[in-house]
Amino acid sequence: NAGVTQTPKFQVLKTGQSMTLQCAQDMNHEYMSWYRQDPGMGLRLIHYSVGAGITDQGEVPNGYNVSRSTTEDFPLRLLSAAPSQTSVYFCASSRPGQGVHEQYFGPGTRLTVT
Amino acid sequence: GQSLEQPSEVTAVEGAIVQINCTYQTSGFYGLSWYQQHDGGAPTFLSYNALDGLEETGRFSSFLSRSDSYGYLLLQELQMKDSASYFCAVGPEDSWGKLQFGAGTQVVVTP
């Protein structure tokens, strides 16, 4: 299994541009989440999904959209990039038997907005 | 709302024991977990406590006291490769998909 994969690894955007961060997992996990990590602030939940077709907001959802059309994929869309969205973005997944606490993280996407 | 507190940095020598404390305030509680993250890497799951007491996994142990809203991660026989950031995280009972992380503790292991 490849686990959780994320693309791209690095991205530079200009203010106002839009883009989609890709996340996929091949472990048949129902639960998937997106986090952002800023220096000294730990991980903050952006959006999460408990299964295909079901998504909900986390702690910092503004400026981001998600959808979950398949179990495997959970893309994160930045609608109009702002410098405040410069961060490292992690996607994670878990399965019901393990609980939300044991999550598998992807390698991250390092995003810079100028 | 929820809040978690953990020390920002801990320094210790190889072979020593380090304890990272985590105190939390939550409107509901489901469990306390710990993650390790090396510089430039992804967080990796270490342990999870849903009930009071000590959970041991090799050189790492995690403890939870629900009545005190307190837990800790114990790193024994420290090795250089243990230099990393360690995060505690809690999940509330009424939001199965949500997990809130502390700001992290940087552990520096010196020779």
Interface residues (C-beta under 8 A of the other chain):
Chain A: Y31 S33 Y35 G40 M41 G42 L43 R44 L45 Y48 S49 V50 D56 G58 E59 F90 A92 G99 V100 H101 E102 Q103 Y104 F105 G106 P107 G108
Chain B: S8 Y30 G31 L32 S33 G41 A42 P43 T44 F45 Y48 F87 A89 G91 W96 G97 K98 L99 Q100 F101 G102 A103 G104
